[in-house]
Amino acid sequence: MIDHEELKFDKISEYNKCRCCKSQDLKLFKMKSNNLIRFASIEEHKESKIGKDENLEPRPECCIYRVPKELRRVNEEAYTPKVISIGPLHYDNQEFAYMEEQKIRCKREFSRRITPEIWEELATFIQENEQRIRNCYEEITSSDLLKQLEFVTMILYDSVFILEHFLRFSERNSLRFKPRLEGYIALDLLMLENQLPYFVLQELFKIAFPETSASLLFISCAFFDINMPIDSSLNVLVPGDEVEIKHFTDLKRRVLMMTYIRRPLQSTSNPDIPCALKLQESGVKFKKVKRGGLLNIKYEKNKLRNIIPFLWLKSHKLHIPKVKIYDETESLLRNLMALEQCHYPEETYICDYINLMDSLINSEEDVNLFADAGIISSHVGDNVKVAKMFNNICLHISLDDNCYRDIFKELKKHYDNPWNHVVASLKRVYFNNLWRGTATFAAVLLLILTFIQTVCSILQVV
């Protein structure tokens, strides 16, 4: 038999043993707890490099951005300045050492236009607006990235370089640099990462030349070869455009938008459409727009083709403005598209235009078709390069809305109609020129008359 007292003792011993283990575990937990990393330590470690008063929300003034990595990887050279750094995003790059010396040269030349007192006013304005200027950049804040003296110095010398360079250009007395640099300077000044806030240049210009009748906007448009009407008294683009210009990249985009007839954005996805060559085979003609901005694309349907005889011979037309392609065109378009992706995600009009052109152009033959129609004027020597440019330029571009969706829809509807292919084929074979069309018409008329004569003869016999 089992001794109940022994059993009771065994249970008590086991219980006491468990209590002892629990006590040891508790002591071990307390020892470990003394070495635990506190939340305050984690917070301090993570956020020590960020000022306590730093606002991590996007700042309303922010308008100058780093190009997103996925865009930069496609064509890094298109977004990287080649000869000169403007602003903090490419500051202190030794590749631009020569142009840093030229900034000092421009400062000395600019000193001939203003007094020492004006210099003090220019420096004071930048210092008083330092935080506002910093807020315009996506990555630079009031942290130690650039100390106050270094930041103010950079903004002042960059601004003076631009002003002196523009003034010399308007006076037809341009500064001389190393060969081939002049064209690169203009392109670098339009890159998204290489900008100064426009209000800085504008206010410095007013301080330096308070009595001048010229405007910085007029001089800027002249330098960038922008032919747009300008109200010098208001220093704005006209007609009726008084929205604040953010910087030169924004200026270029807004100029392209000036003559654009606003089309409603539509959030639904675009249908896939065939290339220009196939659309032409289905009866779509491509016409150059003689007047209007780059974005004014219009689809014209022949609404009476099924009512009036022989009007079926007339094609539907897609009117597209002329675009000139140079070596720097891709870089310019990419920076405009990057600006829209970062700052105007709900107004991606340039991206929409490029997306439509990319859909229409698949190969060199499509470019040749547009060139014959006067829509594309290539100055890069090879239409294959033009086709590749349009095929790659939309990679990683987000298009939630599109202002040309109605055109996509109409082109798709036209191409999917088999009757349009039949009519287009007849036109190519029998009506491709006046003489063949006349001969075809005469042959058909002769055939009809012969048929009528035959019927009449049969009726007389009967």
Wavefront OBJ file of the C-alpha trace (Angstrom):
o trace
v 0.000 0.000 0.000
v 1.062 3.589 -0.598
v 1.903 5.652 2.418
v -0.403 8.621 2.306
v 1.951 10.696 4.441
v 4.807 9.894 2.071
v 2.652 10.770 -0.866
v 1.714 14.012 0.744
v 5.357 14.811 1.444
v 6.337 14.006 -2.120
v 3.716 16.402 -3.448
v 4.877 19.089 -1.048
v 8.502 18.546 -2.056
v 7.549 18.733 -5.731
v 5.586 21.886 -5.067
v 8.454 23.468 -3.149
v 10.813 22.491 -5.948
v 8.564 24.227 -8.472
v 8.399 27.280 -6.254
v 12.186 27.308 -6.095
v 12.458 27.122 -9.901
v 9.942 29.891 -10.276
v 11.854 32.009 -7.801
v 15.078 31.448 -9.715
v 13.370 32.329 -13.004
v 11.997 35.483 -11.440
v 15.438 36.465 -10.189
v 16.885 35.792 -13.668
v 14.120 37.866 -15.301
v 14.846 40.729 -12.900
v 18.549 40.510 -13.719
v 17.812 40.587 -17.447
v 15.341 43.420 -17.037
v 18.138 45.605 -15.759
v 19.849 45.163 -19.135
v 16.750 45.707 -21.313
v 16.930 48.411 -23.999
v 14.443 51.041 -22.983
v 12.103 52.644 -25.520
v 13.645 56.039 -24.812
v 17.023 54.658 -25.893
v 15.547 53.227 -29.081
v 13.850 56.536 -29.851
v 17.008 58.526 -29.200
v 19.133 56.183 -31.328
v 16.758 56.389 -34.291
v 15.896 60.074 -34.173
v 19.139 61.635 -32.909
v 20.084 62.731 -36.428
v 16.778 64.498 -36.896
v 16.025 67.739 -35.117
v 13.339 67.485 -32.448
v 11.481 70.375 -34.012
v 11.840 68.993 -37.517
v 8.555 68.776 -39.418
v 8.450 65.390 -41.168
v 5.318 66.216 -43.149
v 5.741 67.418 -46.767
v 6.258 71.163 -46.700
v 3.857 73.289 -48.766
v 6.798 75.146 -50.346
v 8.515 71.947 -51.530
v 8.896 71.963 -55.321
v 12.474 70.775 -56.054
v 12.928 67.017 -55.805
v 15.330 64.170 -56.171
v 14.249 62.189 -59.217
v 12.772 58.859 -58.019
v 15.284 56.006 -58.180
v 13.215 53.873 -60.527
v 13.186 56.706 -63.081
v 16.857 57.499 -62.622
v 17.891 53.881 -63.207
v 16.334 53.932 -66.686
v 18.500 56.847 -67.843
v 20.623 58.429 -65.128
v 22.371 60.871 -67.462
v 19.073 62.516 -68.365
v 18.637 63.794 -64.798
v 22.257 64.560 -63.881
v 23.796 67.985 -64.621
v 26.743 67.810 -66.969
v 28.732 70.990 -66.371
v 27.267 73.079 -63.532
v 25.657 72.528 -60.140
v 22.854 74.841 -59.043
v 21.392 74.551 -55.556
v 22.209 71.997 -52.828
v 21.308 68.644 -54.422
v 24.547 68.426 -56.447
v 26.559 70.802 -54.300
v 30.301 70.305 -53.774
v 30.732 67.907 -56.687
v 34.337 68.146 -57.853
v 33.295 67.492 -61.443
v 31.919 71.034 -61.538
v 35.043 72.737 -60.170
v 35.596 74.727 -63.376
v 32.123 76.264 -63.269
v 32.539 77.073 -59.561
v 35.430 79.293 -60.627
v 33.181 80.830 -63.279
v 30.612 81.670 -60.599
v 33.269 83.804 -58.888
v 34.012 85.416 -62.235
v 30.301 86.180 -62.714
v 30.131 87.689 -59.233
v 32.954 90.050 -60.138
v 31.240 90.998 -63.389
v 27.952 91.522 -61.541
v 29.717 93.885 -59.106
v 30.055 96.349 -61.972
v 26.257 96.618 -62.121
v 25.499 97.205 -58.426
v 26.929 99.002 -55.371
v 28.380 97.425 -52.187
v 25.200 98.443 -50.369
v 23.149 96.399 -52.826
v 25.392 93.393 -52.162
v 24.521 93.655 -48.474
v 20.816 93.774 -49.319
v 21.112 90.670 -51.493
v 22.887 88.736 -48.735
v 20.381 89.950 -46.129
v 17.402 88.841 -48.230
v 18.785 85.312 -48.604
v 19.619 85.109 -44.906
v 16.148 86.295 -43.848
v 14.509 83.772 -46.195
v 16.888 80.903 -45.511
v 14.304 78.556 -44.016
v 11.785 79.313 -46.760
v 14.428 78.499 -49.368
v 15.380 75.273 -47.581
v 11.725 74.263 -47.472
v 11.622 74.344 -51.276
v 13.953 71.337 -51.413
v 12.800 67.814 -50.728
v 15.981 66.678 -48.960
v 17.606 69.724 -47.393
v 16.354 71.135 -44.086
v 17.672 73.181 -41.187
v 19.968 70.312 -40.163
v 23.748 70.275 -40.346
v 23.728 69.267 -44.024
v 24.671 72.820 -44.932
v 25.488 75.397 -42.259
v 23.950 78.850 -42.568
v 27.021 80.633 -43.959
v 27.709 77.892 -46.494
v 24.059 77.706 -47.548
v 23.651 81.484 -47.956
v 26.929 81.673 -49.892
v 25.856 78.885 -52.257
v 22.447 80.453 -52.973
v 23.950 83.919 -53.524
v 26.692 82.815 -55.926
v 24.363 80.493 -57.869
v 21.762 83.257 -58.190
v 24.273 85.845 -59.315
v 25.697 83.439 -61.891
v 22.254 82.921 -63.416
v 21.371 86.623 -63.404
v 24.678 87.714 -64.919
v 24.564 84.919 -67.487
v 21.015 85.828 -68.526
v 21.787 89.556 -68.670
v 24.862 88.957 -70.821
v 22.757 86.800 -73.145
v 20.085 89.522 -73.496
v 22.822 92.102 -74.152
v 24.374 89.821 -76.792
v 27.590 89.903 -74.825
v 27.759 86.354 -73.535
v 30.523 85.195 -71.238
v 33.027 82.879 -72.861
v 33.526 79.426 -71.395
v 35.285 76.295 -72.542
v 34.051 75.043 -75.921
v 30.715 73.188 -75.948
v 29.767 74.297 -72.424
v 27.207 76.961 -73.403
v 24.617 74.501 -74.699
v 25.058 72.217 -71.702
v 24.524 75.134 -69.294
v 21.075 75.848 -70.729
v 20.114 72.175 -70.452
v 21.469 71.873 -66.891
v 19.412 74.884 -65.823
v 16.235 73.002 -66.812
v 16.958 69.832 -64.815
v 14.651 69.199 -61.884
v 17.430 68.501 -59.368
v 19.392 71.568 -60.450
v 17.033 74.398 -59.536
v 16.781 77.516 -57.408
v 13.375 78.716 -56.212
v 12.170 81.261 -58.747
v 11.096 83.735 -56.071
v 14.743 84.044 -54.960
v 15.940 85.034 -58.446
v 12.981 87.347 -58.911
v 13.480 89.230 -55.633
v 17.254 89.511 -56.085
v 16.665 90.924 -59.556
v 14.278 93.529 -58.135
v 16.722 94.492 -55.377
v 19.622 94.801 -57.805
v 17.691 96.708 -60.488
v 14.744 98.473 -58.845
v 14.286 100.974 -61.681
v 14.639 98.703 -64.692
v 11.703 98.243 -67.059
v 12.810 94.723 -68.004
v 11.513 91.690 -66.143
v 13.332 88.540 -65.135
v 10.585 86.479 -66.747
v 11.117 88.175 -70.108
v 14.887 87.646 -69.886
v 14.420 84.005 -68.816
v 12.075 83.231 -71.706
v 14.526 84.831 -74.130
v 17.396 82.701 -72.792
v 15.423 79.452 -73.063
v 14.050 80.434 -76.491
v 10.464 80.549 -75.259
v 8.190 82.532 -77.559
v 5.272 83.412 -75.321
v 3.342 86.644 -74.690
v 4.428 88.200 -71.385
v 2.939 90.992 -69.288
v 6.108 92.739 -68.131
v 4.263 94.930 -65.644
v 2.862 91.880 -63.826
v 5.864 89.660 -64.570
v 3.542 86.802 -65.533
v 2.788 84.753 -68.595
v -0.394 85.763 -70.362
v -3.229 85.357 -71.064
v -4.609 85.172 -67.537
v -1.828 83.084 -66.002
v -0.812 84.499 -62.644
v 0.100 81.258 -60.883
v 3.457 81.453 -59.143
v 6.351 79.953 -61.095
v 8.262 77.453 -58.958
v 11.524 77.301 -60.940
v 12.815 77.003 -64.514
v 11.623 73.404 -65.007
v 8.173 74.491 -63.903
v 8.367 77.492 -66.247
v 9.079 75.236 -69.227
v 6.164 72.968 -68.357
v 3.763 75.851 -67.897
v 4.742 77.327 -71.246
v 3.794 74.039 -72.914
v 0.498 74.232 -71.032
v -0.282 77.835 -72.024
v -1.826 77.105 -75.429
v -3.213 73.754 -74.337
v -6.971 73.377 -74.511
v -7.693 71.726 -71.173
v -9.211 68.286 -71.516
v -10.962 66.501 -68.623
v -8.885 63.885 -66.844
v -10.428 60.408 -66.838
v -9.435 57.873 -64.226
v -10.286 54.699 -66.149
v -7.451 52.874 -67.907
v -6.699 53.430 -71.578
v -7.455 50.661 -74.095
v -4.505 49.270 -76.020
v -4.256 50.778 -79.474
v -2.205 49.664 -82.498
v 0.732 51.651 -83.780
v 0.450 54.514 -86.255
v 1.261 52.330 -89.268
v -1.568 49.899 -88.507
v -3.980 52.734 -87.784
v -3.137 54.223 -91.161
v -3.914 50.875 -92.797
v -7.343 50.995 -91.159
v -8.037 54.435 -92.632
v -6.764 56.913 -90.012
v -4.853 59.858 -91.422
v -2.307 61.809 -89.393
v -2.279 65.567 -89.860
v 0.090 68.183 -88.500
v -1.524 70.866 -86.355
v -0.486 74.201 -87.822
v -1.347 76.255 -84.761
v -1.534 75.392 -81.103
v 0.642 73.967 -78.391
v 2.430 70.645 -78.208
v -0.387 69.000 -76.238
v -3.294 69.953 -78.506
v -4.028 66.558 -80.066
v -7.479 66.182 -81.627
v -9.317 63.267 -83.238
v -11.668 64.205 -86.095
v -14.353 61.755 -87.201
v -16.104 61.841 -90.573
v -19.659 61.826 -89.243
v -21.338 62.098 -92.685
v -19.435 59.322 -94.435
v -22.439 56.941 -94.380
v -24.945 59.553 -95.552
v -23.433 61.347 -98.529
v -22.327 59.163 -101.475
v -18.566 58.752 -101.932
v -17.899 60.518 -98.611
v -16.752 57.130 -97.324
v -13.551 57.878 -99.225
v -12.668 60.498 -96.612
v -10.682 59.216 -93.625
v -10.831 59.883 -89.933
v -7.997 62.195 -88.907
v -5.743 62.503 -85.884
v -4.321 66.019 -85.624
v -0.966 66.148 -83.803
v 1.253 69.223 -83.274
v 4.773 69.201 -84.668
v 7.587 68.191 -82.317
v 11.291 68.729 -82.999
v 13.645 66.056 -81.681
v 17.187 67.093 -80.715
v 19.873 65.327 -78.687
v 18.703 67.114 -75.516
v 14.966 66.530 -76.084
v 14.819 63.275 -74.126
v 16.502 64.829 -71.087
v 14.124 67.792 -71.144
v 11.011 65.610 -71.474
v 12.168 63.248 -68.745
v 12.698 66.107 -66.288
v 9.294 67.591 -67.088
v 7.709 64.182 -66.533
v 9.631 63.708 -63.266
v 8.326 67.083 -62.067
v 4.766 65.979 -62.786
v 5.289 62.651 -61.035
v 6.608 64.393 -57.912
v 4.667 67.677 -57.795
v 1.655 67.384 -60.118
v 0.515 63.739 -59.755
v -3.069 64.726 -60.609
v -2.128 66.925 -63.587
v 0.209 64.724 -65.597
v -0.463 66.390 -68.960
v 3.094 66.020 -70.295
v 3.150 62.361 -69.229
v -0.215 61.811 -70.927
v 1.091 63.293 -74.184
v 4.209 61.122 -74.119
v 2.113 58.058 -73.272
v -0.065 58.612 -76.345
v 2.957 59.140 -78.587
v 4.573 56.015 -77.147
v 1.422 54.029 -77.979
v 1.479 55.293 -81.568
v 5.205 54.736 -82.128
v 6.549 51.193 -82.010
v 9.231 51.214 -84.684
v 11.192 53.281 -87.175
v 8.340 52.907 -89.703
v 5.964 54.759 -87.384
v 8.473 57.589 -86.999
v 8.891 57.720 -90.780
v 5.129 58.009 -91.134
v 5.014 60.949 -88.717
v 8.019 62.539 -90.401
v 6.308 62.357 -93.799
v 3.235 64.005 -92.254
v 5.397 66.807 -90.809
v 4.577 65.820 -87.224
v 8.107 64.770 -86.201
v 11.207 66.672 -87.219
v 14.244 64.637 -86.201
v 17.664 66.248 -85.754
v 19.369 63.215 -84.236
v 20.172 61.630 -87.591
v 18.383 58.319 -87.097
v 14.664 57.632 -86.708
v 15.486 54.399 -84.881
v 16.782 56.550 -81.997
v 13.535 58.519 -81.975
v 11.497 55.311 -81.779
v 13.648 53.988 -78.921
v 13.305 57.287 -77.068
v 9.494 57.138 -77.105
v 9.479 53.400 -76.302
v 11.607 53.813 -73.146
v 10.588 57.201 -71.842
v 7.383 56.024 -70.114
v 9.000 53.264 -68.059
v 7.977 53.507 -64.370
v 5.681 56.464 -65.064
v 2.426 56.378 -63.075
v -0.704 57.509 -64.916
v -3.782 57.257 -62.721
v -5.690 59.697 -64.928
v -5.352 60.489 -68.610
v -6.686 63.434 -70.568
v -6.495 61.580 -73.918
v -8.596 58.567 -72.983
v -11.379 59.588 -75.383
v -8.838 59.577 -78.224
v -7.572 56.133 -77.189
v -11.160 54.909 -77.141
v -12.049 56.329 -80.574
v -8.887 54.948 -82.197
v -9.525 51.514 -80.733
v -13.145 51.563 -81.860
v -12.156 52.615 -85.379
v -9.472 49.937 -85.694
v -11.735 47.142 -84.442
v -14.345 47.900 -87.138
v -13.581 45.553 -90.113
v -15.441 47.843 -92.545
v -12.830 50.521 -92.020
v -10.089 48.109 -93.114
v -12.051 47.206 -96.273
v -12.589 50.854 -97.185
v -8.949 51.707 -96.513
v -7.825 48.800 -98.695
v -10.056 49.939 -101.569
v -8.700 53.448 -101.296
v -5.092 52.250 -101.373
v -5.676 50.056 -104.449
v -8.126 52.068 -106.542
v -8.149 55.651 -105.230
v -4.573 56.352 -104.117
v -4.228 59.228 -106.626
v -6.410 61.396 -108.876
v -5.733 59.551 -112.136
v -6.276 56.077 -110.763
v -9.377 57.223 -108.918
v -10.768 58.777 -112.113
v -10.011 55.625 -114.113
v -11.648 53.465 -111.440
v -14.728 55.682 -111.396
v -14.948 55.611 -115.203
v -14.611 51.823 -115.264
v -17.362 51.418 -112.665
v -19.585 53.860 -114.567
v -18.946 51.992 -117.826
v -19.782 48.711 -116.135
v -23.051 50.137 -114.817
v -24.015 51.539 -118.221
v -23.204 48.219 -119.885
v -25.352 46.419 -117.353
v -28.248 48.835 -117.978
v -27.913 48.413 -121.742
v -27.956 44.642 -121.377
v -31.076 44.737 -119.226
v -32.807 47.038 -121.710
v -31.945 44.706 -124.622
v -33.356 41.741 -122.741
v -36.553 43.613 -121.978
v -36.987 44.560 -125.708
v -36.621 40.933 -126.770
v -39.145 39.778 -124.203
l 1 2 3 4 5 6 7 8 9 10 11 12 13 14 15 16 17 18 19 20 21 22 23 24 25 26 27 28 29 30 31 32 33 34 35 36 37 38 39 40 41 42 43 44 45 46 47 48 49 50 51 52 53 54 55 56 57 58 59 60 61 62 63 64 65 66 67 68 69 70 71 72 73 74 75 76 77 78 79 80 81 82 83 84 85 86 87 88 89 90 91 92 93 94 95 96 97 98 99 100 101 102 103 104 105 106 107 108 109 110 111 112 113 114 115 116 117 118 119 120 121 122 123 124 125 126 127 128 129 130 131 132 133 134 135 136 137 138 139 140 141 142 143 144 145 146 147 148 149 150 151 152 153 154 155 156 157 158 159 160 161 162 163 164 165 166 167 168 169 170 171 172 173 174 175 176 177 178 179 180 181 182 183 184 185 186 187 188 189 190 191 192 193 194 195 196 197 198 199 200 201 202 203 204 205 206 207 208 209 210 211 212 213 214 215 216 217 218 219 220 221 222 223 224 225 226 227 228 229 230 231 232 233 234 235 236 237 238 239 240 241 242 243 244 245 246 247 248 249 250 251 252 253 254 255 256 257 258 259 260 261 262 263 264 265 266 267 268 269 270 271 272 273 274 275 276 277 278 279 280 281 282 283 284 285 286 287 288 289 290 291 292 293 294 295 296 297 298 299 300 301 302 303 304 305 306 307 308 309 310 311 312 313 314 315 316 317 318 319 320 321 322 323 324 325 326 327 328 329 330 331 332 333 334 335 336 337 338 339 340 341 342 343 344 345 346 347 348 349 350 351 352 353 354 355 356 357 358 359 360 361 362 363 364 365 366 367 368 369 370 371 372 373 374 375 376 377 378 379 380 381 382 383 384 385 386 387 388 389 390 391 392 393 394 395 396 397 398 399 400 401 402 403 404 405 406 407 408 409 410 411 412 413 414 415 416 417 418 419 420 421 422 423 424 425 426 427 428 429 430 431 432 433 434 435 436 437 438 439 440 441 442 443 444 445 446 447 448 449 450 451 452 453 454 455 456 457 458 459 460 461 462
